[in-house]
Amino acid sequence: MSAQARALSSLRIVTLTIGAMVMITPFLYMVSTSFKAQQYVLKVPPQFIPDPATLSNYQRILFKDDFGLYFLNSLIVSVTSTTLSVLLSAMMAYGFARYRFPGREWLFRILLLGLMIPAMMLIVPQFVLAKWLGLIDSLPGLIVFYVAGTLALNTFLMRGFFEALPQELDDAMQIDGANAWRRFITLALPLARPALATATIFTFLATWDEYAWALTSIVSPENKTLPIAVALLQGPRGTQWGLVFAASIIAILPVITVFLIFQRHFVQGLTAGAVKG
């Protein structure tokens, strides 16, 4: 390796290391602050290693108020929304990829319009529709609109993947007498694991962290979700940052878990969905 190549390699490593430190430092400080008492949170210079360390923030979060209920509500909403969205998107994507019917491309383009409209612009129409359907202040009301809001992106990702699957596999199963449902369930879905994993990660992250629609539609304390619970920890007379960061650490654990489970297929599914569609 030449001296110029070694210099470029060293520069690349240094740049990536600095970038990684910039990205991970706020997270490390959040973890550190979650173990600090309130009087040490704003200490100057900031301490990345809490001294003294305490578990009181986690104890107050886990055993005070209804934080466990909020966590369960978010888990129910996110798991249900993700399951329904990925399943419906997979069926729609398979239909767009494998079947030719009048208006196919126009219907797909209309579906993609959902990706071009900012979510905040839909808050008022969603509220009116939810009120008309009787879905205000309910977990099903969150699930319905979360599923609707994630269908377009998931269908776009998975259509490209299904189109990349060899048509000969479908033809062979069809000759053996397999109908469309059997081909979809036993052939397309197992081969589409990367695309399904990508859609699962995106959908779970979007529904788990969603705040605006949950704040708009949910009124009863027993129906509030985790993002609202974390926001409620910030009071008008001051914020107990140790509690906020402890709650935030607990809140990101399911997201990290889902990503670790599906990350093996994540990059492959993302690139496959972007090739064709």
DOSE-743157 format. One line per 3 residues: their letters; for each residue x, y, z of C-alpha. Coordinates in steps of 0.1 Angstrom, whole numbers, plus 2048, in hexadecimal, padded with zeros to 3 digits. Example, Ala and Ser with C-alpha at 12.3 -4.5 7.8 and 13.67 -1.06 7.14 Angstrom:
! residues 2
as = 87B 7D3 84E; 889 7F5 847 $
END
This chain:
! residues 277
msa = 800 800 800; 80E 822 7F6; 813 83F 80E $
qar = 7F6 852 7FE; 7DF 834 802; 7E9 830 827 $
als = 7E3 855 82C; 7C0 853 81C; 7B8 835 831 $
slr = 7C3 846 851; 7AF 865 848; 790 850 842 $
ivt = 794 83E 863; 798 85F 876; 77A 86E 865 $
lti = 764 850 86C; 770 850 890; 768 875 895 $
gam = 746 870 884; 73E 852 89B; 748 865 8BA $
vmi = 732 883 8B0; 714 86C 8AB; 719 856 8CA $
tpf = 723 872 8E3; 6FF 87F 8E9; 6F3 85B 8EF $
lym = 70F 855 908; 707 875 91A; 6E2 86B 91B $
vst = 6EB 84A 92B; 702 85B 944; 6E9 875 94E $
sfk = 6CE 85A 954; 6E4 84E 971; 6E8 871 980 $
aqq = 6D5 883 99C; 6C4 8A3 991; 6DE 8B9 9A2 $
yvl = 6FA 8AA 98D; 6E9 8AB 96B; 6F4 8CF 961 $
kvp = 716 8CD 972; 732 8DF 95F; 747 8D0 950 $
pqf = 72F 8B4 947; 737 891 956; 734 873 93F $
ipd = 73B 85C 95C; 721 864 977; 72F 869 999 $
pat = 71C 860 9AE; 707 849 998; 6E3 841 9A2 $
lsn = 6C7 82B 996; 6AC 842 9A5; 6A2 84F 983 $
yqr = 69B 82C 976; 689 823 996; 672 841 994 $
ilf = 66B 83B 96F; 663 816 973; 64F 817 993 $
kdd = 63F 839 992; 620 846 97F; 615 831 961 $
fgl = 635 82E 94E; 630 808 94A; 60D 80D 93C $
yfl = 61A 827 923; 636 80F 919; 61D 7F3 914 $
nsl = 606 809 8FF; 623 813 8E8; 62D 7EE 8E5 $
ivs = 609 7E3 8DC; 605 7FF 8C3; 627 7FB 8B3 $
vts = 627 7D5 8B0; 603 7D5 8A2; 60A 7F1 88A $
ttl = 62A 7E2 87E; 61B 7BF 879; 5FD 7CD 866 $
svl = 610 7E6 851; 62B 7CD 846; 612 7B2 83E $
lsa = 5FB 7C9 82A; 618 7DA 819; 627 7B8 80F $
mma = 606 7AD 7FF; 602 7CF 7ED; 627 7CD 7E1 $
ygf = 623 7AA 7D5; 604 7B3 7C1; 615 7D1 7B1 $
ary = 633 7BC 7A9; 624 79D 79B; 603 7A6 78B $
rfp = 5FA 7BC 76E; 5D8 7CE 770; 5C9 7EF 763 $
gre = 5D6 80E 775; 5F1 7FB 787; 60C 815 784 $
wlf = 5F4 832 78B; 5E8 821 7AB; 60C 81C 7B6 $
ril = 614 841 7AF; 5F5 84C 7C2; 601 836 7DF $
llg = 623 846 7DE; 613 868 7E2; 612 85F 807 $
lmi = 638 863 808; 636 886 7FB; 61E 895 814 $
pam = 62D 8A0 836; 61D 88E 853; 615 8AE 865 $
mli = 5FF 8BA 849; 5E8 89C 84E; 5E2 8A1 874 $
vpq = 5C2 8B5 870; 5B2 89E 855; 5BC 880 869 $
fvl = 5AC 88E 888; 58C 896 876; 58B 873 866 $
akw = 594 862 888; 578 875 899; 55F 86B 87E $
lgl = 56A 846 882; 56A 848 8A8; 58F 841 8AB $
ids = 598 85F 8C0; 5A9 858 8E1; 5AF 833 8DA $
lpg = 5CC 81C 8D2; 5BA 80E 8B3; 5B9 832 8A7 $
liv = 5DE 834 8A9; 5E3 812 898; 5CC 81A 87A $
fyv = 5DE 83A 871; 601 82D 878; 5FA 810 860 $
agt = 5EC 828 846; 60A 83F 849; 624 823 844 $
lal = 614 810 827; 622 825 80B; 647 822 815 $
ntf = 645 7FD 81D; 633 7F5 7FD; 64D 809 7E9 $
lmr = 66A 7F6 7FA; 65B 7D3 7F6; 64E 7D7 7D3 $
gff = 672 7DB 7C6; 67C 7BC 7D8; 65F 7A7 7CC $
eal = 666 7B2 7A8; 68A 7A6 7AC; 67F 783 7B4 $
pqe = 680 76B 796; 65E 768 785; 667 744 77D $
ldd = 663 73A 7A2; 63F 746 7A1; 639 735 780 $
amq = 646 714 78D; 630 715 7AC; 612 71F 797 $
idg = 618 700 780; 617 6EB 7A0; 5F5 6F9 7A8 $
ana = 5FE 713 7C2; 5E6 731 7C3; 5F0 755 7C8 $
wrr = 5ED 754 7EE; 603 735 7F1; 61D 744 7DA $
fit = 61D 763 7EF; 61F 752 811; 637 735 809 $
lal = 64D 745 7EE; 64C 76B 7EE; 64C 772 813 $
pla = 669 75A 81D; 67F 769 800; 675 78C 80A $
rpa = 684 78B 82D; 69C 7A7 827; 680 7BE 81B $
lat = 669 7B4 837; 685 7BB 851; 68B 7DD 842 $
ati = 666 7E6 843; 663 7D9 866; 67F 7EF 873 $
ftf = 672 80E 862; 64E 808 86D; 656 800 891 $
lat = 66D 81E 894; 653 835 885; 636 829 89B $
wde = 64A 825 8BB; 657 849 8BA; 638 85A 8AB $
yaw = 62D 878 8C1; 618 891 8AD; 5FA 87B 8A5 $
alt = 5FB 86A 8C7; 5FB 88C 8D8; 5DE 898 8C2 $
siv = 5C7 87A 8C5; 5CD 86C 8E7; 5BD 87D 906 $
spe = 5B9 862 920; 5D7 85B 936; 5D2 835 933 $
nkt = 5D6 838 90D; 5F6 84D 90B; 615 83F 8FB $
lpi = 639 840 904; 644 860 8F1; 628 873 903 $
ava = 633 865 925; 657 871 91F; 64A 893 915 $
llq = 635 895 935; 655 893 949; 65F 8B5 93D $
gpr = 64C 8CC 955; 646 8F2 953; 65B 8F8 972 $
gtq = 67A 8E6 966; 683 8C5 957; 692 8A8 96A $
wgl = 6AA 89D 94F; 6B5 87E 962; 692 871 960 $
vfa = 68D 87B 93C; 6AD 86A 931; 6A5 84A 945 $
asi = 683 848 935; 694 84E 913; 6AC 832 919 $
iai = 690 81A 921; 67C 827 903; 698 81F 8EA $
lpv = 69E 7FB 8F6; 682 7EC 8E0; 68F 7FF 8C1 $
itv = 6B2 7F2 8C7; 6A4 7CF 8CC; 690 7D0 8AB $
fli = 6AE 7DD 898; 6C6 7C2 8A6; 6AD 7A7 89D $
fqr = 6A8 7B3 879; 6C8 7C5 871; 6D7 7A7 85F $
hfv = 6BF 7AC 843; 6BB 7D2 845; 6D5 7DE 82C $
qgl = 6CC 7C3 813; 6A7 7CB 814; 6AD 7F0 812 $
tag = 6C2 7EE 7F3; 6AB 7D4 7E2; 68D 7EB 7E7 $
avk = 69F 808 7D8; 6AA 7F7 7B7; 688 7F3 7A7 $
g = 665 800 7AF $
END
